[in-house]
Amino acid sequence: MNETLQWRFDPLDTWFFREARGFETSGHNELSSLFPPPARTVAGALRTLIGEQRGVDWTRFPTAEEYAELRSLIGAGDQLGQLWLRGPYPLLDGERLYPMPLHVLSKDGAYRFLRPGAEDKPVQCDLGRVRLPEIADGDAGPLPGAKPLEGHWLKCDQLRRVLAGEPPTQVIQASALYDEEPRLGIARDNRRRTAHDGLLYQTRHLRPRAGLAIGAETRGLPAELVPASGTIRFGGEGRPSAVSLMPVAPKGSALPLPPAPPDRHLLLMLVTHADFGDRTDGEGWLPPGFVPSERDGIRVWQGAIEGIRLTLECAVIGKAVREGGWDLAQRRPRPVRSLIPAGSLYFCTLDDATDAGAAIDTLHGRQIGRDTALGRGELAVGLWPHAMKEDR
């Protein structure tokens, strides 16, 4: 029952994973596609594949007794049953890709790292007196105009370098994975075979390059329930994709462990988007259970993950990912949620009583926040970067 299955989605057409805005609210703006697809899109596609292979009548599925056993396995509506998902993530030539950590800044092939500012130079801001991230000092000097590489990807060996505090030697841009194709559509009245007045819409599809696929890992599904391959309608506009089981985990899917830390400083990176719930205190960026504290007049945040006591010194957080979608069962849009984006980082200090090796083993690959069954909040552990000595 707990067999791990590796899935691969290969495009047979363009992809379109609609952003959270609705067509009726977009005005004259173009709706873009998310990449990679939302986790619910992938989970829904797998459930559809399984159900259609078994001839499920979807109008009766939520309540019919004959489907009770299948509902317990794949769930219904927002409930996932026993299905557990890891990912989704891009696959390039069969190798998993990881989002670029957001503490890496780049310009013209040169790199700098962000790390917490000096304890004796806190900055007063809306959070109080805090250690804001700053570029690590070093002989390499400043790099005006450097910025985070959002929308860029790393292979496993490159992520290992970055999490160990070394600059990457190979970075994969989004343009190397897919091309963007603008589309123009119009709503039709099929009975009259005419177009509806004023209902033009624009979308931007993704045309995958050769070798690009979407990967995901599941647990909780018995092997006899799962078809080895099939074709499904995947994402917005129901574009066809081939889906198949991979015989083994893709190359690079094991998160790279960092070396032993030289001190008690650890870096926690979100490998997948995280949902930390709805906080009313304005600190929805904090992992669950972390609360404000003060140390030597500086504001920090203290909490624990899986029993590992941590002091959060500062963070590098990307722009919130707005994720909604369409609820097929209720025939209405899903409530839009704001997620902490993959690539965001938390600079933490271990409690003095905690063994660093044990902390890494416990935290590495752990999931935090809500909806972890959808693969949300997966962590990778790294080290605080040191000052760079030269451009490489």
Contacts in CASP RR format, 6 or more apart in sequence:
PFRMAT RR
TARGET T0000
AUTHOR 0000-0000-0000
METHOD contacts of the structure
MODEL  1
MNETLQWRFDPLDTWFFREARGFETSGHNELSSLFPPPARTVAGALRTLI
GEQRGVDWTRFPTAEEYAELRSLIGAGDQLGQLWLRGPYPLLDGERLYPM
PLHVLSKDGAYRFLRPGAEDKPVQCDLGRVRLPEIADGDAGPLPGAKPLE
GHWLKCDQLRRVLAGEPPTQVIQASALYDEEPRLGIARDNRRRTAHDGLL
YQTRHLRPRAGLAIGAETRGLPAELVPASGTIRFGGEGRPSAVSLMPVAP
KGSALPLPPAPPDRHLLLMLVTHADFGDRTDGEGWLPPGFVPSERDGIRV
WQGAIEGIRLTLECAVIGKAVREGGWDLAQRRPRPVRSLIPAGSLYFCTL
DDATDAGAAIDTLHGRQIGRDTALGRGELAVGLWPHAMKEDR
1 82 0 8 1.000
1 220 0 8 1.000
1 222 0 8 1.000
2 219 0 8 1.000
2 220 0 8 1.000
3 219 0 8 1.000
3 220 0 8 1.000
3 221 0 8 1.000
3 222 0 8 1.000
3 223 0 8 1.000
4 217 0 8 1.000
4 218 0 8 1.000
4 219 0 8 1.000
4 249 0 8 1.000
5 217 0 8 1.000
5 218 0 8 1.000
5 219 0 8 1.000
5 221 0 8 1.000
5 223 0 8 1.000
5 226 0 8 1.000
5 245 0 8 1.000
6 215 0 8 1.000
6 216 0 8 1.000
6 217 0 8 1.000
6 245 0 8 1.000
6 246 0 8 1.000
6 247 0 8 1.000
6 248 0 8 1.000
6 249 0 8 1.000
6 250 0 8 1.000
6 253 0 8 1.000
7 42 0 8 1.000
7 46 0 8 1.000
7 215 0 8 1.000
7 216 0 8 1.000
7 217 0 8 1.000
7 218 0 8 1.000
7 243 0 8 1.000
7 244 0 8 1.000
7 245 0 8 1.000
7 246 0 8 1.000
8 91 0 8 1.000
8 213 0 8 1.000
8 214 0 8 1.000
8 215 0 8 1.000
8 243 0 8 1.000
8 244 0 8 1.000
8 245 0 8 1.000
8 246 0 8 1.000
8 250 0 8 1.000
9 42 0 8 1.000
9 45 0 8 1.000
9 88 0 8 1.000
9 213 0 8 1.000
9 214 0 8 1.000
9 215 0 8 1.000
9 216 0 8 1.000
9 234 0 8 1.000
9 241 0 8 1.000
9 242 0 8 1.000
9 243 0 8 1.000
10 213 0 8 1.000
10 241 0 8 1.000
10 242 0 8 1.000
10 243 0 8 1.000
10 244 0 8 1.000
11 208 0 8 1.000
11 212 0 8 1.000
11 213 0 8 1.000
11 239 0 8 1.000
11 241 0 8 1.000
12 231 0 8 1.000
12 239 0 8 1.000
12 240 0 8 1.000
12 241 0 8 1.000
12 242 0 8 1.000
13 239 0 8 1.000
13 240 0 8 1.000
13 241 0 8 1.000
14 181 0 8 1.000
14 205 0 8 1.000
14 206 0 8 1.000
14 207 0 8 1.000
14 208 0 8 1.000
14 239 0 8 1.000
15 33 0 8 1.000
15 35 0 8 1.000
15 37 0 8 1.000
15 178 0 8 1.000
15 205 0 8 1.000
15 206 0 8 1.000
15 208 0 8 1.000
15 234 0 8 1.000
15 235 0 8 1.000
15 239 0 8 1.000
15 241 0 8 1.000
16 33 0 8 1.000
16 203 0 8 1.000
16 205 0 8 1.000
16 206 0 8 1.000
16 235 0 8 1.000
16 236 0 8 1.000
16 237 0 8 1.000
16 239 0 8 1.000
17 33 0 8 1.000
17 34 0 8 1.000
17 35 0 8 1.000
17 36 0 8 1.000
17 37 0 8 1.000
17 38 0 8 1.000
17 41 0 8 1.000
17 235 0 8 1.000
17 236 0 8 1.000
18 31 0 8 1.000
18 33 0 8 1.000
18 34 0 8 1.000
18 203 0 8 1.000
18 235 0 8 1.000
18 236 0 8 1.000
18 325 0 8 1.000
19 31 0 8 1.000
19 32 0 8 1.000
19 33 0 8 1.000
19 34 0 8 1.000
19 322 0 8 1.000
20 322 0 8 1.000
20 323 0 8 1.000
20 324 0 8 1.000
20 325 0 8 1.000
20 336 0 8 1.000
21 29 0 8 1.000
21 31 0 8 1.000
21 322 0 8 1.000
22 31 0 8 1.000
22 333 0 8 1.000
23 31 0 8 1.000
23 201 0 8 1.000
26 201 0 8 1.000
28 202 0 8 1.000
29 202 0 8 1.000
30 182 0 8 1.000
30 202 0 8 1.000
30 203 0 8 1.000
30 204 0 8 1.000
31 201 0 8 1.000
31 202 0 8 1.000
31 203 0 8 1.000
31 204 0 8 1.000
32 203 0 8 1.000
32 204 0 8 1.000
33 180 0 8 1.000
33 203 0 8 1.000
33 204 0 8 1.000
33 205 0 8 1.000
33 206 0 8 1.000
34 321 0 8 1.000
34 323 0 8 1.000
35 90 0 8 1.000
35 174 0 8 1.000
35 177 0 8 1.000
35 178 0 8 1.000
35 206 0 8 1.000
36 88 0 8 1.000
36 89 0 8 1.000
36 90 0 8 1.000
36 214 0 8 1.000
37 88 0 8 1.000
37 214 0 8 1.000
37 234 0 8 1.000
37 235 0 8 1.000
38 323 0 8 1.000
38 324 0 8 1.000
38 325 0 8 1.000
39 85 0 8 1.000
39 87 0 8 1.000
39 88 0 8 1.000
39 272 0 8 1.000
39 273 0 8 1.000
39 371 0 8 1.000
39 374 0 8 1.000
39 375 0 8 1.000
39 376 0 8 1.000
40 323 0 8 1.000
40 325 0 8 1.000
40 334 0 8 1.000
40 374 0 8 1.000
41 234 0 8 1.000
41 235 0 8 1.000
41 325 0 8 1.000
42 85 0 8 1.000
42 87 0 8 1.000
42 88 0 8 1.000
42 214 0 8 1.000
42 216 0 8 1.000
43 80 0 8 1.000
43 83 0 8 1.000
43 85 0 8 1.000
43 374 0 8 1.000
45 232 0 8 1.000
45 233 0 8 1.000
45 234 0 8 1.000
45 235 0 8 1.000
45 241 0 8 1.000
45 243 0 8 1.000
46 74 0 8 1.000
46 83 0 8 1.000
46 216 0 8 1.000
46 218 0 8 1.000
46 243 0 8 1.000
47 74 0 8 1.000
47 75 0 8 1.000
47 83 0 8 1.000
48 232 0 8 1.000
48 233 0 8 1.000
49 227 0 8 1.000
49 230 0 8 1.000
49 232 0 8 1.000
49 243 0 8 1.000
50 70 0 8 1.000
50 74 0 8 1.000
50 221 0 8 1.000
50 225 0 8 1.000
50 226 0 8 1.000
50 227 0 8 1.000
51 70 0 8 1.000
51 74 0 8 1.000
53 227 0 8 1.000
54 70 0 8 1.000
56 67 0 8 1.000
56 70 0 8 1.000
57 64 0 8 1.000
58 328 0 8 1.000
60 67 0 8 1.000
61 67 0 8 1.000
61 70 0 8 1.000
61 71 0 8 1.000
61 76 0 8 1.000
62 71 0 8 1.000
62 76 0 8 1.000
62 77 0 8 1.000
62 329 0 8 1.000
70 225 0 8 1.000
71 81 0 8 1.000
72 81 0 8 1.000
72 82 0 8 1.000
73 81 0 8 1.000
73 82 0 8 1.000
73 83 0 8 1.000
73 220 0 8 1.000
73 221 0 8 1.000
73 222 0 8 1.000
73 225 0 8 1.000
74 80 0 8 1.000
74 81 0 8 1.000
74 82 0 8 1.000
74 83 0 8 1.000
74 221 0 8 1.000
75 81 0 8 1.000
75 82 0 8 1.000
75 83 0 8 1.000
76 329 0 8 1.000
77 327 0 8 1.000
77 329 0 8 1.000
80 373 0 8 1.000
80 374 0 8 1.000
82 220 0 8 1.000
82 221 0 8 1.000
83 218 0 8 1.000
83 220 0 8 1.000
83 221 0 8 1.000
83 373 0 8 1.000
84 218 0 8 1.000
84 219 0 8 1.000
84 220 0 8 1.000
84 373 0 8 1.000
84 375 0 8 1.000
85 216 0 8 1.000
85 217 0 8 1.000
85 218 0 8 1.000
85 373 0 8 1.000
85 374 0 8 1.000
85 375 0 8 1.000
86 216 0 8 1.000
86 217 0 8 1.000
86 218 0 8 1.000
86 219 0 8 1.000
86 375 0 8 1.000
86 378 0 8 1.000
87 215 0 8 1.000
87 216 0 8 1.000
87 217 0 8 1.000
87 272 0 8 1.000
87 375 0 8 1.000
87 378 0 8 1.000
88 214 0 8 1.000
88 215 0 8 1.000
88 216 0 8 1.000
89 96 0 8 1.000
89 97 0 8 1.000
89 98 0 8 1.000
89 214 0 8 1.000
89 215 0 8 1.000
89 216 0 8 1.000
89 272 0 8 1.000
90 96 0 8 1.000
90 97 0 8 1.000
90 153 0 8 1.000
90 177 0 8 1.000
90 212 0 8 1.000
90 213 0 8 1.000
90 214 0 8 1.000
90 215 0 8 1.000
91 97 0 8 1.000
91 211 0 8 1.000
91 212 0 8 1.000
91 213 0 8 1.000
91 214 0 8 1.000
91 215 0 8 1.000
91 250 0 8 1.000
92 153 0 8 1.000
92 155 0 8 1.000
92 172 0 8 1.000
92 177 0 8 1.000
92 211 0 8 1.000
92 212 0 8 1.000
93 211 0 8 1.000
94 211 0 8 1.000
94 213 0 8 1.000
94 250 0 8 1.000
94 251 0 8 1.000
95 155 0 8 1.000
95 156 0 8 1.000
95 250 0 8 1.000
95 251 0 8 1.000
95 252 0 8 1.000
96 155 0 8 1.000
96 156 0 8 1.000
96 215 0 8 1.000
96 250 0 8 1.000
96 251 0 8 1.000
96 252 0 8 1.000
96 253 0 8 1.000
97 153 0 8 1.000
97 154 0 8 1.000
97 155 0 8 1.000
97 172 0 8 1.000
98 153 0 8 1.000
98 154 0 8 1.000
98 155 0 8 1.000
98 156 0 8 1.000
98 159 0 8 1.000
98 271 0 8 1.000
98 380 0 8 1.000
99 151 0 8 1.000
99 152 0 8 1.000
99 153 0 8 1.000
99 154 0 8 1.000
99 271 0 8 1.000
99 341 0 8 1.000
99 342 0 8 1.000
99 343 0 8 1.000
100 148 0 8 1.000
100 149 0 8 1.000
100 150 0 8 1.000
100 151 0 8 1.000
100 152 0 8 1.000
100 153 0 8 1.000
100 154 0 8 1.000
100 162 0 8 1.000
100 168 0 8 1.000
100 171 0 8 1.000
100 343 0 8 1.000
101 159 0 8 1.000
101 162 0 8 1.000
101 163 0 8 1.000
101 269 0 8 1.000
101 343 0 8 1.000
101 345 0 8 1.000
102 148 0 8 1.000
102 150 0 8 1.000
102 316 0 8 1.000
102 317 0 8 1.000
102 318 0 8 1.000
102 343 0 8 1.000
102 344 0 8 1.000
102 345 0 8 1.000
103 113 0 8 1.000
103 114 0 8 1.000
103 115 0 8 1.000
103 133 0 8 1.000
103 148 0 8 1.000
103 267 0 8 1.000
103 316 0 8 1.000
103 345 0 8 1.000
103 385 0 8 1.000
104 111 0 8 1.000
104 112 0 8 1.000
104 113 0 8 1.000
104 114 0 8 1.000
104 148 0 8 1.000
104 149 0 8 1.000
104 162 0 8 1.000
104 167 0 8 1.000
104 168 0 8 1.000
105 111 0 8 1.000
105 112 0 8 1.000
105 113 0 8 1.000
105 114 0 8 1.000
105 135 0 8 1.000
105 143 0 8 1.000
105 146 0 8 1.000
105 147 0 8 1.000
105 148 0 8 1.000
105 149 0 8 1.000
106 112 0 8 1.000
106 146 0 8 1.000
106 147 0 8 1.000
106 148 0 8 1.000
106 149 0 8 1.000
106 171 0 8 1.000
107 143 0 8 1.000
107 144 0 8 1.000
107 145 0 8 1.000
107 146 0 8 1.000
107 147 0 8 1.000
110 140 0 8 1.000
110 143 0 8 1.000
110 146 0 8 1.000
110 391 0 8 1.000
111 146 0 8 1.000
111 167 0 8 1.000
111 168 0 8 1.000
111 388 0 8 1.000
111 391 0 8 1.000
111 392 0 8 1.000
112 135 0 8 1.000
112 136 0 8 1.000
112 140 0 8 1.000
112 143 0 8 1.000
112 146 0 8 1.000
112 388 0 8 1.000
113 135 0 8 1.000
113 136 0 8 1.000
113 165 0 8 1.000
113 167 0 8 1.000
113 385 0 8 1.000
113 388 0 8 1.000
114 133 0 8 1.000
114 134 0 8 1.000
114 135 0 8 1.000
114 136 0 8 1.000
114 316 0 8 1.000
114 385 0 8 1.000
115 133 0 8 1.000
115 134 0 8 1.000
115 136 0 8 1.000
115 347 0 8 1.000
115 384 0 8 1.000
115 385 0 8 1.000
116 131 0 8 1.000
116 132 0 8 1.000
116 133 0 8 1.000
116 134 0 8 1.000
116 313 0 8 1.000
116 314 0 8 1.000
116 347 0 8 1.000
116 384 0 8 1.000
117 131 0 8 1.000
117 132 0 8 1.000
117 133 0 8 1.000
117 134 0 8 1.000
117 314 0 8 1.000
118 131 0 8 1.000
119 131 0 8 1.000
119 296 0 8 1.000
119 298 0 8 1.000
122 129 0 8 1.000
122 130 0 8 1.000
122 131 0 8 1.000
122 297 0 8 1.000
122 298 0 8 1.000
123 129 0 8 1.000
123 130 0 8 1.000
123 131 0 8 1.000
123 132 0 8 1.000
125 132 0 8 1.000
127 299 0 8 1.000
128 299 0 8 1.000
129 297 0 8 1.000
129 298 0 8 1.000
129 299 0 8 1.000
130 298 0 8 1.000
130 299 0 8 1.000
130 300 0 8 1.000
130 314 0 8 1.000
131 298 0 8 1.000
131 313 0 8 1.000
131 314 0 8 1.000
132 314 0 8 1.000
133 314 0 8 1.000
133 315 0 8 1.000
133 316 0 8 1.000
133 347 0 8 1.000
135 142 0 8 1.000
135 143 0 8 1.000
135 146 0 8 1.000
136 385 0 8 1.000
136 386 0 8 1.000
136 387 0 8 1.000
136 388 0 8 1.000
137 387 0 8 1.000
138 387 0 8 1.000
138 388 0 8 1.000
138 389 0 8 1.000
139 387 0 8 1.000
139 388 0 8 1.000
139 389 0 8 1.000
139 390 0 8 1.000
140 387 0 8 1.000
140 388 0 8 1.000
140 389 0 8 1.000
140 390 0 8 1.000
140 391 0 8 1.000
148 316 0 8 1.000
148 318 0 8 1.000
149 171 0 8 1.000
150 318 0 8 1.000
150 319 0 8 1.000
151 173 0 8 1.000
151 174 0 8 1.000
152 171 0 8 1.000
152 172 0 8 1.000
152 173 0 8 1.000
152 174 0 8 1.000
153 171 0 8 1.000
153 172 0 8 1.000
153 173 0 8 1.000
153 174 0 8 1.000
153 177 0 8 1.000
154 162 0 8 1.000
154 168 0 8 1.000
154 170 0 8 1.000
154 171 0 8 1.000
154 172 0 8 1.000
155 170 0 8 1.000
155 172 0 8 1.000
155 252 0 8 1.000
156 251 0 8 1.000
156 252 0 8 1.000
156 253 0 8 1.000
156 254 0 8 1.000
156 255 0 8 1.000
156 256 0 8 1.000
157 256 0 8 1.000
158 168 0 8 1.000
158 169 0 8 1.000
158 170 0 8 1.000
158 171 0 8 1.000
159 256 0 8 1.000
159 380 0 8 1.000
160 256 0 8 1.000
160 258 0 8 1.000
161 167 0 8 1.000
161 168 0 8 1.000
161 169 0 8 1.000
162 168 0 8 1.000
163 256 0 8 1.000
163 258 0 8 1.000
163 267 0 8 1.000
163 269 0 8 1.000
163 380 0 8 1.000
163 381 0 8 1.000
163 382 0 8 1.000
163 383 0 8 1.000
164 258 0 8 1.000
164 259 0 8 1.000
164 382 0 8 1.000
164 383 0 8 1.000
165 382 0 8 1.000
165 383 0 8 1.000
165 384 0 8 1.000
165 385 0 8 1.000
165 386 0 8 1.000
167 388 0 8 1.000
167 392 0 8 1.000
169 392 0 8 1.000
176 209 0 8 1.000
177 208 0 8 1.000
177 209 0 8 1.000
177 212 0 8 1.000
178 206 0 8 1.000
178 207 0 8 1.000
178 208 0 8 1.000
178 209 0 8 1.000
178 212 0 8 1.000
179 206 0 8 1.000
179 207 0 8 1.000
179 209 0 8 1.000
180 204 0 8 1.000
180 205 0 8 1.000
180 206 0 8 1.000
180 207 0 8 1.000
181 204 0 8 1.000
181 205 0 8 1.000
181 206 0 8 1.000
181 207 0 8 1.000
182 202 0 8 1.000
182 203 0 8 1.000
182 204 0 8 1.000
182 205 0 8 1.000
183 202 0 8 1.000
183 203 0 8 1.000
183 204 0 8 1.000
183 205 0 8 1.000
184 200 0 8 1.000
184 201 0 8 1.000
184 202 0 8 1.000
185 200 0 8 1.000
185 201 0 8 1.000
185 202 0 8 1.000
185 203 0 8 1.000
186 195 0 8 1.000
186 196 0 8 1.000
186 199 0 8 1.000
186 200 0 8 1.000
186 201 0 8 1.000
187 195 0 8 1.000
187 196 0 8 1.000
187 199 0 8 1.000
187 201 0 8 1.000
188 194 0 8 1.000
188 195 0 8 1.000
188 196 0 8 1.000
189 195 0 8 1.000
189 196 0 8 1.000
203 237 0 8 1.000
215 250 0 8 1.000
217 249 0 8 1.000
217 253 0 8 1.000
226 245 0 8 1.000
228 244 0 8 1.000
228 245 0 8 1.000
229 242 0 8 1.000
229 243 0 8 1.000
229 244 0 8 1.000
229 245 0 8 1.000
230 242 0 8 1.000
230 243 0 8 1.000
230 244 0 8 1.000
231 240 0 8 1.000
231 241 0 8 1.000
231 242 0 8 1.000
231 243 0 8 1.000
232 240 0 8 1.000
232 241 0 8 1.000
232 243 0 8 1.000
233 239 0 8 1.000
233 240 0 8 1.000
233 241 0 8 1.000
234 240 0 8 1.000
234 241 0 8 1.000
234 243 0 8 1.000
255 271 0 8 1.000
255 364 0 8 1.000
255 365 0 8 1.000
255 380 0 8 1.000
256 380 0 8 1.000
257 360 0 8 1.000
257 364 0 8 1.000
257 381 0 8 1.000
258 360 0 8 1.000
258 364 0 8 1.000
258 381 0 8 1.000
258 382 0 8 1.000
258 383 0 8 1.000
259 383 0 8 1.000
260 356 0 8 1.000
260 357 0 8 1.000
261 356 0 8 1.000
261 360 0 8 1.000
261 383 0 8 1.000
262 383 0 8 1.000
263 384 0 8 1.000
264 349 0 8 1.000
264 350 0 8 1.000
264 352 0 8 1.000
264 356 0 8 1.000
265 347 0 8 1.000
265 348 0 8 1.000
265 349 0 8 1.000
265 350 0 8 1.000
265 383 0 8 1.000
265 384 0 8 1.000
266 310 0 8 1.000
266 348 0 8 1.000
266 349 0 8 1.000
266 350 0 8 1.000
266 356 0 8 1.000
266 359 0 8 1.000
266 360 0 8 1.000
266 363 0 8 1.000
266 381 0 8 1.000
266 382 0 8 1.000
266 383 0 8 1.000
266 384 0 8 1.000
267 345 0 8 1.000
267 346 0 8 1.000
267 347 0 8 1.000
267 348 0 8 1.000
267 381 0 8 1.000
267 382 0 8 1.000
267 383 0 8 1.000
267 384 0 8 1.000
267 385 0 8 1.000
268 345 0 8 1.000
268 346 0 8 1.000
268 348 0 8 1.000
268 363 0 8 1.000
268 379 0 8 1.000
268 380 0 8 1.000
268 381 0 8 1.000
268 382 0 8 1.000
269 343 0 8 1.000
269 344 0 8 1.000
269 345 0 8 1.000
269 379 0 8 1.000
269 380 0 8 1.000
269 381 0 8 1.000
269 382 0 8 1.000
270 340 0 8 1.000
270 341 0 8 1.000
270 342 0 8 1.000
270 343 0 8 1.000
270 344 0 8 1.000
270 345 0 8 1.000
270 377 0 8 1.000
270 378 0 8 1.000
270 379 0 8 1.000
271 342 0 8 1.000
271 343 0 8 1.000
271 365 0 8 1.000
271 377 0 8 1.000
271 378 0 8 1.000
271 379 0 8 1.000
271 380 0 8 1.000
272 342 0 8 1.000
272 375 0 8 1.000
272 376 0 8 1.000
272 377 0 8 1.000
272 378 0 8 1.000
273 321 0 8 1.000
273 323 0 8 1.000
273 339 0 8 1.000
273 340 0 8 1.000
273 341 0 8 1.000
273 342 0 8 1.000
273 376 0 8 1.000
273 377 0 8 1.000
274 287 0 8 1.000
274 339 0 8 1.000
274 340 0 8 1.000
274 344 0 8 1.000
274 368 0 8 1.000
274 369 0 8 1.000
274 376 0 8 1.000
274 377 0 8 1.000
275 337 0 8 1.000
275 339 0 8 1.000
275 340 0 8 1.000
275 369 0 8 1.000
275 370 0 8 1.000
275 371 0 8 1.000
275 376 0 8 1.000
275 377 0 8 1.000
276 284 0 8 1.000
276 285 0 8 1.000
276 286 0 8 1.000
276 287 0 8 1.000
276 288 0 8 1.000
276 340 0 8 1.000
276 369 0 8 1.000
276 370 0 8 1.000
277 284 0 8 1.000
277 288 0 8 1.000
277 369 0 8 1.000
277 370 0 8 1.000
279 286 0 8 1.000
283 292 0 8 1.000
283 301 0 8 1.000
285 315 0 8 1.000
285 317 0 8 1.000
285 340 0 8 1.000
286 301 0 8 1.000
286 312 0 8 1.000
287 303 0 8 1.000
287 305 0 8 1.000
287 312 0 8 1.000
287 346 0 8 1.000
287 368 0 8 1.000
287 369 0 8 1.000
288 368 0 8 1.000
288 369 0 8 1.000
289 303 0 8 1.000
289 304 0 8 1.000
290 301 0 8 1.000
290 302 0 8 1.000
290 303 0 8 1.000
290 310 0 8 1.000
290 312 0 8 1.000
291 301 0 8 1.000
291 302 0 8 1.000
291 303 0 8 1.000
292 299 0 8 1.000
292 300 0 8 1.000
292 301 0 8 1.000
293 299 0 8 1.000
293 300 0 8 1.000
293 301 0 8 1.000
293 302 0 8 1.000
293 311 0 8 1.000
294 300 0 8 1.000
295 311 0 8 1.000
300 311 0 8 1.000
300 312 0 8 1.000
300 313 0 8 1.000
301 311 0 8 1.000
301 312 0 8 1.000
302 309 0 8 1.000
302 310 0 8 1.000
302 311 0 8 1.000
302 312 0 8 1.000
303 309 0 8 1.000
303 310 0 8 1.000
303 311 0 8 1.000
303 312 0 8 1.000
304 310 0 8 1.000
305 362 0 8 1.000
305 363 0 8 1.000
305 366 0 8 1.000
305 368 0 8 1.000
305 379 0 8 1.000
306 362 0 8 1.000
306 363 0 8 1.000
306 366 0 8 1.000
307 362 0 8 1.000
308 350 0 8 1.000
308 351 0 8 1.000
308 354 0 8 1.000
308 358 0 8 1.000
308 359 0 8 1.000
308 362 0 8 1.000
308 363 0 8 1.000
309 350 0 8 1.000
309 351 0 8 1.000
309 353 0 8 1.000
309 354 0 8 1.000
310 348 0 8 1.000
310 349 0 8 1.000
310 350 0 8 1.000
310 351 0 8 1.000
311 348 0 8 1.000
311 349 0 8 1.000
311 351 0 8 1.000
312 346 0 8 1.000
312 347 0 8 1.000
312 348 0 8 1.000
313 347 0 8 1.000
313 348 0 8 1.000
313 349 0 8 1.000
314 347 0 8 1.000
315 344 0 8 1.000
315 345 0 8 1.000
315 346 0 8 1.000
315 347 0 8 1.000
316 344 0 8 1.000
316 345 0 8 1.000
316 347 0 8 1.000
317 340 0 8 1.000
317 341 0 8 1.000
317 344 0 8 1.000
318 340 0 8 1.000
318 341 0 8 1.000
318 343 0 8 1.000
318 344 0 8 1.000
319 341 0 8 1.000
320 338 0 8 1.000
320 339 0 8 1.000
320 340 0 8 1.000
320 341 0 8 1.000
321 338 0 8 1.000
321 339 0 8 1.000
321 340 0 8 1.000
321 341 0 8 1.000
322 336 0 8 1.000
322 337 0 8 1.000
322 338 0 8 1.000
322 339 0 8 1.000
323 336 0 8 1.000
323 337 0 8 1.000
323 339 0 8 1.000
324 333 0 8 1.000
324 334 0 8 1.000
324 335 0 8 1.000
324 336 0 8 1.000
324 337 0 8 1.000
325 333 0 8 1.000
325 334 0 8 1.000
326 332 0 8 1.000
326 333 0 8 1.000
326 334 0 8 1.000
327 333 0 8 1.000
327 334 0 8 1.000
339 376 0 8 1.000
340 377 0 8 1.000
347 384 0 8 1.000
350 356 0 8 1.000
350 359 0 8 1.000
360 381 0 8 1.000
363 379 0 8 1.000
363 381 0 8 1.000
364 379 0 8 1.000
364 380 0 8 1.000
364 381 0 8 1.000
365 378 0 8 1.000
365 379 0 8 1.000
365 380 0 8 1.000
365 381 0 8 1.000
366 378 0 8 1.000
366 379 0 8 1.000
367 375 0 8 1.000
367 376 0 8 1.000
367 377 0 8 1.000
367 378 0 8 1.000
367 379 0 8 1.000
368 377 0 8 1.000
368 379 0 8 1.000
369 376 0 8 1.000
369 377 0 8 1.000
370 376 0 8 1.000
END
